[in-house]
Amino acid sequence: MAVEVKELLEAGVHFGHLTRKWDPNMAPYVYMERNGIHIINLYKTAAKMEEAGAALSKIAASGRKILFVATKKQAKDIVAEKSGAINMPYITERWPGGMLTNFVTIRKAVKKMAAIDRMKKDGTFNSLSKKERLQVDRQRAKLEKNLGSISDMTRLPGALFVVDIKREHIAIKEAQKLNIPIFAMVDTNSDPRQVDYVIPANDDASKSIDKVLSYVTGSIAEGLSERKAEKDGAKTEKKAPKAKASAKKAAVATEEEE
């Protein structure tokens, strides 16, 4: 998929931060300064989006999950909607410390959530006292709020996609420790050296976030489609020899009858 620079311009992807708040390491991605604000070079943004999209598509095609992280108000709903649509995990509430570096403990919390669900299904929950039921419900709601979207993530993600690396610095550090590739929207006030795949873009405006996320999740969806097509092809190939063998047997049986 090609990225249209005109569409990025209309979405306000080019607006950076005030010049006095900039990070000098973002200089290669800055086009100019206008009214005390840095303007991002959208041709570089488009090229970086295509590069990131291709890499994310490959990760998705390999069967690994991509964890989306965005806890800022403008990005929360967009990330939840876009990543949820392609069945990828996301964190839009507070980042749980040790989410990656202490993944075993996080998985225990997810299992606890599943255990409560089982209690409700098999009737055990109804045998508890009113006070205990209230406590369990509160615990379940808290777990759902923080970990609901990662309940299907049984192993560490193949990559992290972050909106605003300054805000999500803990997530960035954890991913760096574990050598998990980091993809991110990086504004002019952040250090792009912390990220493996930089997408220079306005990470404060919802229109800008929506535009970048739409492209990124579209690329991931393409990777998932490729994976599905390969799986279906493999199944067809497995069935073909069996069908041939059955046909051969039938032919032999017919010849013997004759």
C-alpha positions as CSV (number, residue, x, y, z in Angstrom):
1,M,0.0,0.0,0.0
2,A,1.3,3.4,-1.0
3,V,1.1,6.4,1.4
4,E,-0.4,9.6,0.0
5,V,1.4,12.7,1.3
6,K,-1.6,14.8,0.6
7,E,-3.7,12.7,3.0
8,L,-1.0,13.0,5.7
9,L,-1.1,16.8,5.2
10,E,-4.9,16.9,5.5
11,A,-4.7,14.9,8.7
12,G,-2.2,17.3,10.3
13,V,0.6,14.7,10.5
14,H,3.2,17.4,9.8
15,F,2.6,19.5,12.9
16,G,5.5,19.0,15.4
17,H,6.0,20.7,18.8
18,L,7.3,24.1,19.7
19,T,10.8,24.7,18.5
20,R,12.1,25.2,22.0
21,K,10.8,21.7,23.0
22,W,12.4,19.8,20.2
23,D,14.9,16.9,20.4
24,P,17.9,17.6,18.1
25,N,18.0,14.0,17.1
26,M,14.8,14.6,15.2
27,A,16.6,17.1,12.9
28,P,16.7,14.7,9.9
29,Y,12.9,14.5,9.9
30,V,12.2,18.2,10.3
31,Y,11.3,20.1,7.1
32,M,11.1,23.7,8.4
33,E,10.1,26.0,11.2
34,R,6.9,28.0,11.0
35,N,5.5,30.4,13.7
36,G,7.7,28.8,16.4
37,I,6.6,25.2,15.5
38,H,8.6,22.5,13.7
39,I,7.1,21.1,10.5
40,I,7.8,17.4,9.9
41,N,8.9,16.3,6.4
42,L,5.9,14.3,5.2
43,Y,7.9,12.6,2.3
44,K,10.1,11.1,5.0
45,T,7.0,10.2,7.1
46,A,5.5,8.4,4.0
47,A,8.7,6.4,3.3
48,K,9.0,5.4,7.0
49,M,5.3,4.4,7.2
50,E,5.8,2.1,4.2
51,E,9.0,0.6,5.7
52,A,7.3,0.0,9.0
53,G,4.2,-1.4,7.3
54,A,6.2,-4.0,5.3
55,A,8.0,-5.1,8.5
56,L,4.8,-5.4,10.5
57,S,3.1,-7.3,7.7
58,K,6.0,-9.9,7.9
59,I,5.7,-10.2,11.6
60,A,1.9,-10.8,11.4
61,A,2.4,-13.3,8.6
62,S,4.8,-15.2,10.8
63,G,2.0,-15.7,13.4
64,R,3.4,-13.4,16.1
65,K,1.4,-10.8,17.9
66,I,2.0,-7.0,17.8
67,L,1.2,-5.2,21.0
68,F,-0.1,-1.7,20.7
69,V,0.5,0.8,23.5
70,A,-1.2,4.2,23.8
71,T,-2.5,5.5,27.1
72,K,-2.9,9.2,26.1
73,K,-6.5,10.4,25.8
74,Q,-6.4,11.3,22.1
75,A,-5.1,7.8,21.1
76,K,-6.9,5.4,23.5
77,D,-10.1,4.8,21.6
78,I,-8.5,4.8,18.1
79,V,-5.9,2.2,19.2
80,A,-8.5,0.0,20.9
81,E,-10.7,0.1,17.8
82,K,-8.0,-0.4,15.1
83,S,-6.0,-3.1,16.9
84,G,-9.2,-4.8,18.2
85,A,-10.4,-5.1,14.6
86,I,-7.4,-7.1,13.5
87,N,-7.4,-9.1,16.8
88,M,-4.1,-7.7,18.1
89,P,-3.5,-7.0,21.9
90,Y,-3.4,-3.5,23.2
91,I,-2.8,-1.5,26.3
92,T,-4.8,1.8,26.6
93,E,-5.0,2.1,30.4
94,R,-1.9,2.4,32.7
95,W,1.0,0.3,31.5
96,P,1.4,-2.6,34.1
97,G,5.0,-2.5,35.3
98,G,6.8,-5.7,34.2
99,M,4.2,-6.4,31.5
100,L,7.1,-7.7,29.3
101,T,10.0,-8.2,31.7
102,N,7.8,-10.1,34.2
103,F,5.4,-11.7,31.7
104,V,4.9,-14.8,33.8
105,T,3.3,-12.8,36.6
106,I,1.1,-11.0,34.1
107,R,0.0,-14.3,32.7
108,K,-1.0,-15.5,36.2
109,A,-3.2,-12.4,36.5
110,V,-4.8,-13.2,33.2
111,K,-5.4,-16.8,34.4
112,K,-7.0,-15.5,37.5
113,M,-9.4,-13.6,35.3
114,A,-10.2,-16.8,33.4
115,A,-10.7,-18.7,36.7
116,I,-13.3,-16.1,37.8
117,D,-15.1,-16.5,34.5
118,R,-15.2,-20.3,35.0
119,M,-16.6,-19.8,38.5
120,K,-19.5,-17.8,37.0
121,K,-20.2,-20.5,34.4
122,D,-20.1,-23.6,36.6
123,G,-22.2,-22.0,39.4
124,T,-19.4,-21.8,42.0
125,F,-19.7,-18.0,42.0
126,N,-23.4,-18.2,43.2
127,S,-22.4,-20.3,46.3
128,L,-20.2,-17.4,47.6
129,S,-21.6,-14.9,50.1
130,K,-22.8,-11.5,48.9
131,K,-19.7,-9.8,50.2
132,E,-17.4,-12.3,48.5
133,R,-19.2,-12.0,45.2
134,L,-18.8,-8.3,45.4
135,Q,-15.1,-8.6,46.0
136,V,-14.6,-11.1,43.2
137,D,-16.6,-8.8,40.8
138,R,-14.4,-5.8,41.7
139,Q,-11.3,-7.9,41.2
140,R,-12.5,-9.1,37.8
141,A,-13.4,-5.6,36.7
142,K,-9.9,-4.3,37.7
143,L,-8.2,-7.1,35.8
144,E,-10.4,-6.6,32.8
145,K,-9.6,-2.8,32.7
146,N,-5.9,-3.4,32.9
147,L,-5.4,-6.7,31.1
148,G,-8.6,-7.5,29.2
149,S,-7.2,-6.8,25.7
150,I,-4.1,-9.1,26.3
151,S,-6.0,-12.1,27.7
152,D,-5.2,-14.0,24.4
153,M,-1.5,-13.1,24.4
154,T,0.1,-16.4,25.6
155,R,3.7,-15.4,24.8
156,L,5.7,-12.3,24.4
157,P,4.8,-10.1,21.4
158,G,6.8,-10.1,18.2
159,A,6.8,-6.3,18.2
160,L,5.6,-3.2,20.0
161,F,3.8,-0.3,18.4
162,V,3.8,2.8,20.5
163,V,2.0,6.2,20.2
164,D,4.1,8.8,22.1
165,I,7.4,7.3,23.2
166,K,8.0,9.9,25.9
167,R,4.7,9.0,27.7
168,E,5.3,5.2,27.2
169,H,9.0,5.3,28.3
170,I,8.5,2.3,30.7
171,A,7.1,0.1,27.9
172,I,10.0,1.2,25.6
173,K,12.6,0.3,28.2
174,E,11.1,-3.2,28.8
175,A,11.0,-3.9,25.1
176,Q,14.6,-2.8,24.7
177,K,15.7,-5.1,27.5
178,L,14.1,-8.1,25.7
179,N,15.2,-7.0,22.2
180,I,11.6,-6.7,21.0
181,P,11.4,-4.5,17.9
182,I,9.8,-1.1,18.6
183,F,7.7,0.7,16.0
184,A,6.4,4.1,17.0
185,M,4.9,7.4,16.1
186,V,7.7,9.8,17.1
187,D,7.0,13.6,17.5
188,T,9.7,16.3,17.3
189,N,10.1,16.4,21.1
190,S,11.2,12.8,21.3
191,D,14.5,10.9,20.7
192,P,14.1,8.6,17.7
193,R,17.2,6.6,18.6
194,Q,15.1,4.6,21.1
195,V,13.0,3.2,18.3
196,D,13.8,0.5,15.7
197,Y,11.2,1.8,13.2
198,V,10.5,5.5,13.4
199,I,7.4,7.1,12.0
200,P,8.0,10.9,12.3
201,A,4.5,12.2,13.0
202,N,2.2,14.4,15.1
203,D,1.3,12.1,18.1
204,D,-1.0,14.6,19.7
205,A,-3.9,15.0,17.2
206,S,-6.5,12.3,16.9
207,K,-6.7,12.8,13.1
208,S,-3.0,12.2,12.7
209,I,-3.0,9.2,15.0
210,D,-6.0,7.7,13.1
211,K,-4.3,8.2,9.7
212,V,-1.1,6.4,10.8
213,L,-2.9,3.7,12.7
214,S,-5.2,3.0,9.7
215,Y,-2.2,2.4,7.5
216,V,-0.3,0.3,10.0
217,T,-3.2,-2.0,10.9
218,G,-4.0,-2.3,7.2
219,S,-0.5,-3.6,6.6
220,I,-0.9,-6.1,9.5
221,A,-4.2,-7.3,8.1
222,E,-2.4,-8.0,4.8
223,G,0.1,-10.1,6.7
224,L,-2.6,-12.0,8.4
225,S,-4.4,-12.6,5.1
226,E,-1.1,-14.0,3.6
227,R,-0.8,-16.3,6.6
228,K,-4.3,-17.6,6.2
229,A,-3.8,-18.2,2.5
230,E,-0.7,-20.2,3.2
231,K,-2.4,-22.3,5.8
232,D,-5.4,-22.9,3.4
233,G,-2.9,-23.8,0.7
234,A,-1.1,-26.3,2.9
235,K,-4.4,-27.9,3.9
236,T,-5.3,-28.3,0.2
237,E,-1.9,-29.9,-0.5
238,K,-2.4,-32.4,2.3
239,K,-5.8,-33.4,1.1
240,A,-4.7,-33.8,-2.5
241,P,-2.5,-36.9,-2.0
242,K,-5.2,-38.5,0.1
243,A,-7.8,-37.8,-2.7
244,K,-5.3,-39.3,-5.3
245,A,-4.8,-42.4,-3.1
246,S,-8.6,-42.9,-2.7
247,A,-9.1,-42.6,-6.5
248,K,-6.3,-45.1,-7.1
249,K,-7.9,-47.6,-4.6
250,A,-11.2,-47.1,-6.3
251,A,-9.7,-47.7,-9.7
252,V,-7.9,-50.9,-8.5
253,A,-11.1,-52.2,-6.9
254,T,-13.0,-51.6,-10.2
255,E,-10.3,-53.5,-12.2
256,E,-10.5,-56.4,-9.8
257,E,-14.3,-56.6,-10.1
258,E,-14.0,-56.6,-13.9
